[in-house]
């Protein structure tokens, strides 16, 4: 809610749960009420399943693809997912806790979080160049102009 209140027009979220949390439902509804587009990474369950808040109405759900535009083993998948993007082998900042990556603050990561960040960047560009478009118009444009890759 903080970023919505400070003027963000696009939110990129990476969280998932098999059940819908009232808090995440309220947060996404608040963002939409202020004309903010919410993009949510679907998760990495390796299953054809609904996860929340990605499965809530009026958000853009993002899945991942591999280098050949196929479903990677890690991504949650399903025909209900309108947008996928490359999600494998991205350089990312990493925690430097001893068990994760001691002394190294970067490395390769894969998953729907990486794919969602790419779509968020594209969406931010659309939001900036198409100033008159609402969040709903950007969502419709994004979902109508994707190239089908058949990951359902």
Contact map, one row per residue, 1 for C-alpha under 8 A:
11111000000000000000000000100110000000000000000000000000000000000000000000000000000000000000000000000000000000000000000000000000000000000000000000000000
11111100000000000000000000000000000000000000000000000000000000000000000000000000000000000000000000000000000000000000000000000000000000000000000000000000
11111111000000000000000000000000000000000000000000000000000000000000000000000000000000000000000000000000000000000000000000000000000000000000000000000000
11111111100000000000000000000010010100000000000000000000000000000000000000000000000000000000000000000000000000000000000000000000000000000000000000000000
11111111000000000000000000000000000000000000000000000000000000000000000000000000000000000000000000000000000000000000000000000000000000000000000000000000
01111111000000000000000000000000000000000000000000000000000000000000000000000000000000000000000000000000000000000000000000000000000000000000000000000000
00111111100000000000000000000000000000000000000000000000000000000000000000000000000000000000000000000000000000000000000000000000000000000000000000000000
00111111111000000000000000000000000100000000000000000000000000000000000000000000000000000000000000000000000000000000000000000000000000000000000000000000
00010011111000000000000000000000001110000000000000000000000000000000000000000000000000000000000000000000000000000000000000010010000000100000000000000000
00000001111100000000000000000000000111100000000000000000000000000000000000000000000000000000000000000000000000000000000100110010000000000000000000000000
00000001111110000000000000000000000111100000000000000000000000000000000000000000000000000000000000000000000000000000000100000000000000000000000000000000
00000000011111000000000000000000000001111000000000000000000000000000000000000000000000000000000000000000000000000001100100000000000000000000000000000000
00000000001111100000000000000000000001111000000000000000000000000000000000000000000000000000000000000000000000001001000000000000000000000000000000000000
00000000000111110000000000000000000000011110000000000000000000000000000000000000000000000000000000000000000000011001000000000000000000000000000000000000
00000000000011111000000000000000000000011110000000011000000000000000000000000000000000000000000000000000000000000000000000000000000000000000000000000000
00000000000001111100000000000000000000001110000000111100000000000000000000000000000000000000000000000000000000000000000000000000000000000000000000000000
00000000000000111111000000000000000000000000000000111000000000000000000000000000000000000000000000000000000000000000000000000000000000000000000000000000
00000000000000011111000000000000000000000000000001110000000000000000000000000000000000000000000000000000000000000000000000000000000000000000000000000000
00000000000000001111100000000000000000000000000000110000000000000000000000000000000000000000000000000000000000000000000000000000000000000000000000000000
00000000000000001111110110000000000000000000000000111000000000000000000000000000000000000000000000000000000000000000000000000000000000000000000000000000
00000000000000000011111110000000000000000000000000011000000000000000000000000000000000000000000000000000000000000000000000000000000000000000000000000000
00000000000000000001111111000000000000000000000000000000000000000000000000000000000000000000000000000000000000000000000000000000000000000000000000000000
00000000000000000000111111100000000000000000000000000000000000000000000000000000000000000000000000000000000000000000000000000000000000000000000000000000
00000000000000000001111111110000000000000000000000001000000000000000000000000000000000000000000000000000000000000000000000000000000000000000000000000000
00000000000000000001111111111000000000000000000000001001000000000000000000000000000000000000000000000000000000000000000000000000000000000000000000000000
00000000000000000000011111111100000000000000000000000000000000000000000000000000000000000000000000000000000000000000000000000000000000000000000000000000
10000000000000000000001111111110000000000000000000000000000000000000000000000000000000000000000000000000000000000000000000000000000000000000000000000000
00000000000000000000000111111111000001000000000000000000001000000000000000000000000000000000000000000000000000000000000000000000000000000000000000000000
00000000000000000000000011111111100000000000000000000000000000000000000000000000000000000000000000000000000000000000000000000000000000000000000000000000
10000000000000000000000001111111110000000000000000000000000000000000000000000000000000000000000000000000000000000000000000000000000000000000000000000000
10010000000000000000000000111111111111000000000000000000000000000000000000000000000000000000000000000000000000000000000000000000000000000000000000000000
00000000000000000000000000011111111111000000000000000000010000000000000000000000000000000000000000000000000000000000000000000000000000100000000000000000
00000000000000000000000000001111111100000000000000000000000000000000000000000000000000000000000000000000000000000000000000000000000000000000000000000000
00010000000000000000000000000111111100000000000000000000000000000000000000000000000000000000000000000000000000000000000000000000000000000000000000000000
00000000100000000000000000000011111110000000000000000000000000000000000000000000000000000000000000000000000000000000000000000000000001110000000000000000
00010001111000000000000000000011111111000000000000000000000000000000000000000000000000000000000000000000000000000000000000000000000000100000000000000000
00000000111000000000000000000011001111100000000000000000001100000000000000000000000000000000000000000000000000000000000000000000000000110110000000000000
00000000011110000000000000010011000111110000000000000000001100000000000000000000000000000000000000000000000000000000000000000000000000000000000000000000
00000000011110000000000000000000000011111000000000000100001111000000000000000000000000000000000000000000000000000001001100000000000000000000000000000000
00000000000111100000000000000000000001111100000000001100001111000000000000000000000000000000000000000000000000000001000000000000000000000000000000000000
00000000000111110000000000000000000000111110000000000100000011100000000000000000000000000000000000000000000000011011000000000000000000000000000000000000
00000000000001110000000000000000000000011111000000110100000011100000000000111000000000000000000000000000000000011000000000000000000000000000000000000000
00000000000001110000000000000000000000001111100000100000000000100000000000110000000000000000000000000000000000111000000000000000000000000000000000000000
00000000000000000000000000000000000000000111110000000000000000000000000001110000000000000000000000000000000000110000000000000000000000000000000000000000
00000000000000000000000000000000000000000011111000000000000000000000000001110000000000000000000000000000000000000000000000000000000000000000000000000000
00000000000000000000000000000000000000000001111100000000000000000000000011111000000000000000000000000000000000000000000000000000000000000000000000000000
00000000000000000000000000000000000000000000111110000000000000000000000000111000000000000000000000000000000000000000000000000000000000000000000000000000
00000000000000000000000000000000000000000000011111000000000000000000000000011100000000000000000000000000000000000000000000000000000000000000000000000001
00000000000000000000000000000000000000000000001111100000000000000000000000011100000000000000000000000000000000000000000000000000000000000000000000000000
00000000000000000100000000000000000000000000000111110110000000000000000000000000000000000000000000000000000000000000000000000000000000000000000000000000
00000000000000011111000000000000000000000110000011111110000000000000000000000000000000000000000000000000000000000000000000000000000000000000000000000000
00000000000000111111100000000000000000000100000001111111000000000000000000000000000000000000000000000000000000000000000000000000000000000000000000000000
00000000000000111001100110000000000000010000000000111111000000000000000000000000000000000000000000000000000000000000000000000000000000000000000000000000
00000000000000010000000000000000000000111100000001111111001111000000000000000000000000000000000000000000000000000000000000000000000000000000000000000000
00000000000000000000000000000000000000000000000001111111101010000000000000000000000000000000000000000000000000000000000000000000000000000000000000000000
00000000000000000000000010000000000000000000000000011111111000000000000000000000000000000000000000000000000000000000000000000000000000000000000000000000
00000000000000000000000000000000000000000000000000000011111000000000000000000000000000000000000000000000000000000000000000000000000000000000000000000000
00000000000000000000000000000001000000000000000000000001111100000000000000000000000000000000000000000000000000000000000000000000000000010000000000000000
00000000000000000000000000010000000011110000000000000111111110000000000000000000000000000000000000000000000000000000000000000000000000000000000000000000
00000000000000000000000000000000000011110000000000000100011111000000000000000000011000000000000000000000000000000000000000000000000000000010000000000000
00000000000000000000000000000000000000111100000000000110001111100000000000000000111000000000000000000000000000000000000000000000000000000000000000000000
00000000000000000000000000000000000000111100000000000100000111110000000000000000111110000000000000000000000000010011001000000000000000000000000000000000
00000000000000000000000000000000000000001110000000000000000011111000000000111000101110000000000000000000000000010011000000000000000000000000000000000000
00000000000000000000000000000000000000000000000000000000000001111100001100100000000111110000000000000000000000110110000000000000000000000000000000000000
00000000000000000000000000000000000000000000000000000000000000111111111100100000000111110000000000000000000000000010000000000000000000000000000000000000
00000000000000000000000000000000000000000000000000000000000000011111111100000000000001110000000000000000000000000000000000000000000000000000000000000000
00000000000000000000000000000000000000000000000000000000000000001111110000000000000001010000000000000000000000000000000000000000000000000000000000000000
00000000000000000000000000000000000000000000000000000000000000001111110000000000000000000000000000000000000000000000000000000000000000000000000000000000
00000000000000000000000000000000000000000000000000000000000000001111111000000000000001000000000000000000000000000000000000000000000000000000000000001000
00000000000000000000000000000000000000000000000000000000000000001111111100000000000000000000000000000000000000000000000000000000000000000000000000001010
00000000000000000000000000000000000000000000000000000000000000011100111110101000000000000000000000000000000000000000000000000000000000000000000000000010
00000000000000000000000000000000000000000000000000000000000000011100011111100000000000010000000000000000000000000000000000000000000000000000000000000000
00000000000000000000000000000000000000000000010000000000000000000000001111100000000000000000000000000000000000000000000000000000000000000000000000000000
00000000000000000000000000000000000000000001110000000000000000000000000111110000000000000000000000000000000000100000000000000000000000000000000000000000
00000000000000000000000000000000000000000111111000000000000000111000001111111000000000000000000000000000000000110000000000000000000000000000000000000000
00000000000000000000000000000000000000000111111110000000000000100000000001111100000000000000000000000000000000000000000000000000000000000000000000000000
00000000000000000000000000000000000000000100011110000000000000100000001000111110100000000000000000000000000000000000000000000000000000000000000000000011
00000000000000000000000000000000000000000000000110000000000000000000000000011111100000000000000000000000000000000000000000000000000000000000000000000011
00000000000000000000000000000000000000000000000000000000000000000000000000001111110000000000000000000000000000000000000000000000000000000000000000000111
00000000000000000000000000000000000000000000000000000000000000000000000000000111110000000000000000000000000000000000000000000000000000000000000000000001
00000000000000000000000000000000000000000000000000000000000011100000000000001111111100000000000000000000000000000000000000000000000000000000000000000001
00000000000000000000000000000000000000000000000000000000000111000000000000000011111100000000000000000000000000000000000000000000000000000000001000000000
00000000000000000000000000000000000000000000000000000000000111100000000000000000111110000000000000000000000000000000000000000000000000000000011001000000
00000000000000000000000000000000000000000000000000000000000001111000000000000000111111000000000000000000000000000010000000000000000000000000000000000000
00000000000000000000000000000000000000000000000000000000000001111000000000000000001111100000000000000000000000000011011000000000000000000000000000000000
00000000000000000000000000000000000000000000000000000000000000011110100000000000000111110000000000000000000000000110010000000000000000000000000000000000
00000000000000000000000000000000000000000000000000000000000000011100000000000000000011111100000000000000000001111110000000000000000000000000000000000000
00000000000000000000000000000000000000000000000000000000000000011110000100000000000001111100000000000000000011100100000000000000000000000000000000000000
00000000000000000000000000000000000000000000000000000000000000000000000000000000000000111110000000000000000111000000000000000000000000000000000000000000
00000000000000000000000000000000000000000000000000000000000000000000000000000000000000111111000000000000001111000100000000000000000000000000000000000000
00000000000000000000000000000000000000000000000000000000000000000000000000000000000000001111100000000000011110000000000000000000000000000000000000000000
00000000000000000000000000000000000000000000000000000000000000000000000000000000000000000111110000000000011110000000000000000000000000000000000000000000
00000000000000000000000000000000000000000000000000000000000000000000000000000000000000000011111000000000111000000000000000000000000000000000000000000000
00000000000000000000000000000000000000000000000000000000000000000000000000000000000000000001111100011001111000000000000000000000000000000000000000000000
00000000000000000000000000000000000000000000000000000000000000000000000000000000000000000000111110011000100000000000000000000000000000000000000000000000
00000000000000000000000000000000000000000000000000000000000000000000000000000000000000000000011111011111100000000000000000000000000000000000000000000000
00000000000000000000000000000000000000000000000000000000000000000000000000000000000000000000001111111100000000000000000000000000000000000000000000000000
00000000000000000000000000000000000000000000000000000000000000000000000000000000000000000000000111111110000000000000000000000000000000000000000000000000
00000000000000000000000000000000000000000000000000000000000000000000000000000000000000000000000011111100000000000000000000000000000000000000000000000000
00000000000000000000000000000000000000000000000000000000000000000000000000000000000000000000011111111100000000000000000000000000000000000000000000000000
00000000000000000000000000000000000000000000000000000000000000000000000000000000000000000000011111111111100000000000000000000000000000000000000000000000
00000000000000000000000000000000000000000000000000000000000000000000000000000000000000000000000111111111000000000000000000000000000000000000000000000000
00000000000000000000000000000000000000000000000000000000000000000000000000000000000000000000000101001111100000000000000000000000000000000000000000000000
00000000000000000000000000000000000000000000000000000000000000000000000000000000000000000000010100001111111000000000000000000000000000000000000000000000
00000000000000000000000000000000000000000000000000000000000000000000000000000000000000000000111100001011111000000000000000000000000000000000000000000000
00000000000000000000000000000000000000000000000000000000000000000000000000000000000000000011110000000001111100000000000000000000000000000000000000000000
00000000000000000000000000000000000000000000000000000000000000000000000000000000000000000111110000000001111110000000000000000000000000000000000000000000
00000000000000000000000000000000000000000000000000000000000000000000000000000000000000001111000000000000011111000000000000000000000000000000000000000000
00000000000000000000000000000000000000000000000000000000000000000000000000000000000000011111000000000000001111100100000000000000000000000000000000000000
00000000000000000000000000000000000000000000000000000000000000000000000000000000000000111100000000000000000111111100000000000000000000000000000000000000
00000000000000000000000000000000000000000011000000000000000000010000000001100000000000110000000000000000000011111110000000000000000000000000000000000000
00000000000001000000000000000000000000001111000000000000000001110000000000100000000000100000000000000000000001111111000000000000000000000000000000000000
00000000000011000000000000000000000000001110000000000000000000000000000000000000000000100000000000000000000001111111100000000000000000000000000000000000
00000000000000000000000000000000000000000000000000000000000000010000000000000000000001110100000000000000000011111111110000000000000000000000000000000000
00000000000000000000000000000000000000001000000000000000000001111000000000000000000111100000000000000000000000111111111000000000000000000000000000000000
00000000000111000000000000000000000000111000000000000000000001100000000000000000000010000000000000000000000000011111111100000000000000000000000000000000
00000000000100000000000000000000000000000000000000000000000000000000000000000000000000000000000000000000000000001111111110000000000000000000000000000000
00000000000000000000000000000000000000000000000000000000000000000000000000000000000011000000000000000000000000000111111111000000000000000000000000000000
00000000000000000000000000000000000000100000000000000000000001000000000000000000000010000000000000000000000000000011111111100000000000000000000000000000
00000000011100000000000000000000000000100000000000000000000000000000000000000000000000000000000000000000000000000001111111110000000000000000000000000000
00000000000000000000000000000000000000000000000000000000000000000000000000000000000000000000000000000000000000000000111111111000000000000000000000000000
00000000000000000000000000000000000000000000000000000000000000000000000000000000000000000000000000000000000000000000011111111100000000000000000000000000
00000000010000000000000000000000000000000000000000000000000000000000000000000000000000000000000000000000000000000000001111111110000000000100010000000000
00000000110000000000000000000000000000000000000000000000000000000000000000000000000000000000000000000000000000000000000111111111000000000000000000000000
00000000000000000000000000000000000000000000000000000000000000000000000000000000000000000000000000000000000000000000000011111111100000000000000000000000
00000000000000000000000000000000000000000000000000000000000000000000000000000000000000000000000000000000000000000000000001111111110000000100000000000000
00000000110000000000000000000000000000000000000000000000000000000000000000000000000000000000000000000000000000000000000000111111111010100100000000000000
00000000000000000000000000000000000000000000000000000000000000000000000000000000000000000000000000000000000000000000000000011111111000000000000000000000
00000000000000000000000000000000000000000000000000000000000000000000000000000000000000000000000000000000000000000000000000001111111000000000000000000000
00000000000000000000000000000000000000000000000000000000000000000000000000000000000000000000000000000000000000000000000000000111111110000000000000000000
00000000000000000000000000000000000000000000000000000000000000000000000000000000000000000000000000000000000000000000000000000011111110000000000000000000
00000000000000000000000000000000000000000000000000000000000000000000000000000000000000000000000000000000000000000000000000000000011111000000000000000000
00000000000000000000000000000000000000000000000000000000000000000000000000000000000000000000000000000000000000000000000000000010011111111100000000000000
00000000000000000000000000000000001000000000000000000000000000000000000000000000000000000000000000000000000000000000000000000000000111111100000000000000
00000000100000000000000000000001001110000000000000000000000000000000000000000000000000000000000000000000000000000000000000000010000011111110000000000000
00000000000000000000000000000000001010000000000000000000010000000000000000000000000000000000000000000000000000000000000000000000000011111111000000000000
00000000000000000000000000000000000000000000000000000000000000000000000000000000000000000000000000000000000000000000000000000000000011111111100000000000
00000000000000000000000000000000000010000000000000000000000000000000000000000000000000000000000000000000000000000000000000100110000011111111110000000000
00000000000000000000000000000000000010000000000000000000000100000000000000000000000000000000000000000000000000000000000000000000000000111111111000000000
00000000000000000000000000000000000000000000000000000000000000000000000000000000000000000000000000000000000000000000000000000000000000011111111100000000
00000000000000000000000000000000000000000000000000000000000000000000000000000000000000000000000000000000000000000000000000000000000000001111111110000000
00000000000000000000000000000000000000000000000000000000000000000000000000000000001000000000000000000000000000000000000000100000000000000111111111000000
00000000000000000000000000000000000000000000000000000000000000000000000000000000011000000000000000000000000000000000000000000000000000000011111111000000
00000000000000000000000000000000000000000000000000000000000000000000000000000000000000000000000000000000000000000000000000000000000000000001111111000000
00000000000000000000000000000000000000000000000000000000000000000000000000000000000000000000000000000000000000000000000000000000000000000000111111100000
00000000000000000000000000000000000000000000000000000000000000000000000000000000001000000000000000000000000000000000000000000000000000000000011111110000
00000000000000000000000000000000000000000000000000000000000000000000000000000000000000000000000000000000000000000000000000000000000000000000000011111000
00000000000000000000000000000000000000000000000000000000000000000000000000000000000000000000000000000000000000000000000000000000000000000000000001111100
00000000000000000000000000000000000000000000000000000000000000000000110000000000000000000000000000000000000000000000000000000000000000000000000000111110
00000000000000000000000000000000000000000000000000000000000000000000000000000010000000000000000000000000000000000000000000000000000000000000000000011111
00000000000000000000000000000000000000000000000000000000000000000000011000001110000000000000000000000000000000000000000000000000000000000000000000001111
00000000000000000000000000000000000000000000000100000000000000000000000000001111100000000000000000000000000000000000000000000000000000000000000000000111
